Amino acid sequence: MIRLGALLAVCGAIAWSATSAAAAPKLPLGHAGRWITDAGGRVVVMHGANLVYKVAPFYPAAGPFGPSDAAFLRSLGFTAVRVGVLWEALEPRPGFYDDAYLNRIANTVDLLRRHGIVSLLDFHQDQYNEMFLGEGFPTWSVQDDGLPNPPIAFPAGYETNPAVQRAFENFWADKPGPSGVGLQERYAAAWAHVAKRFRGNRSVLGYEIMNEPFPGSDYLSCISPGCPASDAQLTSLERKVDRAIRSVDARTLVFYEPYVTFNFGYPDGVGALGDPRAVFAWHDYCLAPSPDGCSSNETTMQVAAARVAKTREGTFMTEYGATSSAPSLRLMVSLADKYMVPWMYWSYCTCSDPTGSPDEGMVLDPSKRKTAANLRTTVVDSIVEPYPQVIAGTPVSWGFDHSSRAFKFMFTTARASGHGTFAPGALTEISTPALAFPHGYSVKASGGAIASKPRAPVLAIVSCPRPRAKRITVSAAPGSRRSASCRLRLRIAVRPSAIRPGQATRYRFVVTATLGSYRAVAAGARISFAGHRVRTNKRGRATIRVAPPAGARGYTVTARAAGYRTGRLRLGVR
């Protein structure tokens, strides 16, 4: 059963005993090989959810998705959301872009940013268009050559509806559409319009070119023995869109997918994007419904890992789930941990999804409070776990045992780029959501110091300077004990820097926690000075007014806090 008290403890502002400006990932995000990285070169791992509204007016706020939803996601330790942008809403008429619609999308991106969540913009489609009981592509782009169009719901329509298959085939062939302009040219231009609108927005993780491309009537060949001609068409389209995006935005990551057949463990032949800032986006599902998962789940992980090892592109599982089966979801999360991939669960809510499953979604009704009655509790319980969010180094392994609630993480201090190592004092952060540890957690850090409060929703680890850590291991489990290889030291600054015997003076103290290159204000430290005691505020500051006697020769200031080395400073006479 879900632990409501823990779940509803929303962590809008993360409270650390040593609060650092470098705590969150430094945007914008990029990648180094398979790893997503922040602007400082630290590896960034994201857990999140899909937020795609597939019915008019096609934007999340109409769902409604609002501040309470963003806060709820953040309370689970989620830091990324895949936001659906539907071509049919963006370009309702050929060549006309609805910027009011884009502004609605931008409002959601900004809302998520305020809660520490980045957005992946996704041109989402399922079964092409409403004419085929799907959504995504505009009606004016449909060219089905008049083939039979039986009313077959998603996803069976892909396999059995000749009209939807032909519509895709004509799109891959770049057939001329309205005014003689190729369908792909329209598609690429629409993406360029979106990229121009969001360029420079550092909370945009990337642009995902197309959700689950479908090859057409040749789809069985893409399963076996392979469909090189179809793969070439997809490669051509995705590179065309990439060039259009790069014509207006040179920085933001571009995500691209293989054909939908990849979801089920079948190798693909789509070409690499040829963009140094590309991420391979892929999904992982069972071909047939299975409450316990299926063998192809791990096969898909293996194929994705092998691919990016060759292409040196980033990797991201942007969909999995679409079920409330706890065994299936826990299998997927554990496999994602094993292969060390970021992920986004499908989906945040069902929200009248015309091509979805009644068994999917974390939240039943976003307009209502996120209580147990309004949640699929098996979903939330199964996918929320501790995981490394920002790593000053390169991950080696991590994993969480749901039965014992034991978490273990190992990483090296080598940079993911392969160039150099992080200096002692570099900060690593691990999500420790209250849902996973409702009564707190014990921590053991080998090679690092603990820089966060007990029960903090984010566990902060700082690498030790002596001996200089090369490999750091962190474990957490229910409890309250804390042990580490080294400790942060409290340092004191005071103004004035000398006592004034016989004069009543206001002494202003600032306490910081330091270790190697790490510097952070120390909130709640106990300061002792001239017989007075006070605690520092959230900015690490405190004030004591005292009048030293005329014969005073000086005082020693001390700063203490549990888990830190005591700081001392001697003030002499002015």
Beta strands, then each sheet from edge to edge (+ up, - down):
strand 1: 18-19
strand 2: 30-32
strand 3: 35-37
strand 4: 43-44
strand 5: 47-51
strand 6: 80-85
strand 7: 118-123
strand 8: 204-208
strand 9: 253-256
strand 10: 278-284
strand 11: 314-320
strand 12: 343-345
strand 13: 387-391
strand 14: 394-401
strand 15: 406-412
strand 16: 427-431
strand 17: 441-446
strand 18: 448-450
strand 19: 458-463
strand 20: 471-478
strand 21: 482-484
strand 22: 489-495
strand 23: 505-515
strand 24: 518-522
strand 25: 526-529
strand 26: 532-535
strand 27: 541-546
strand 28: 555-560
strand 29: 567-571
sheet 1: 1+ 24- 23+ 22-
sheet 2: 1+ 24- 23+ 27-
sheet 3: 2+ 3-
sheet 4: 4+ 13- 16+ 19- 18+
sheet 5: 11+ 10+ 9+ 8+ 7+ 6+ 5+ 12+
sheet 6: 14+ 15- 20+ 17- 21-
sheet 7: 26+ 25- 28+ 29-
end
